């Protein structure tokens, strides 16, 4: 199995480079035909969120939908898949920063009591504690 870097997923979702978009389609078709999988780490998902928000100004709901769609694709295997499912569900019901939300859910599901932060806005979410 091979892992994907963030830029591959960005090109897949925004298709802003025709050459790279074509390479992505070819890769996905090959992986699908071989019944193989591509691995996506949680770090890549956090960076993907940041890039889509900061560089491309993609709407929150569209980012959540894109991640949720990728979670349904059998060619992708995600690190902490349960965490990512919880993240996409919770992201629809609050307005906490997406990266902060994913960080806090990941910590909570790994049995941490809370996530300490200096971020006053994030600390309003139940999984954070203001230091």
Helices and strands as residue ranges (DSSP letters): E 2-3, H 6-14, H 18-33, E 38-40, H 42-54, H 60-72, E 76-78, H 81-91, H 98-109, E 115-117, G 122-124, E 128-130
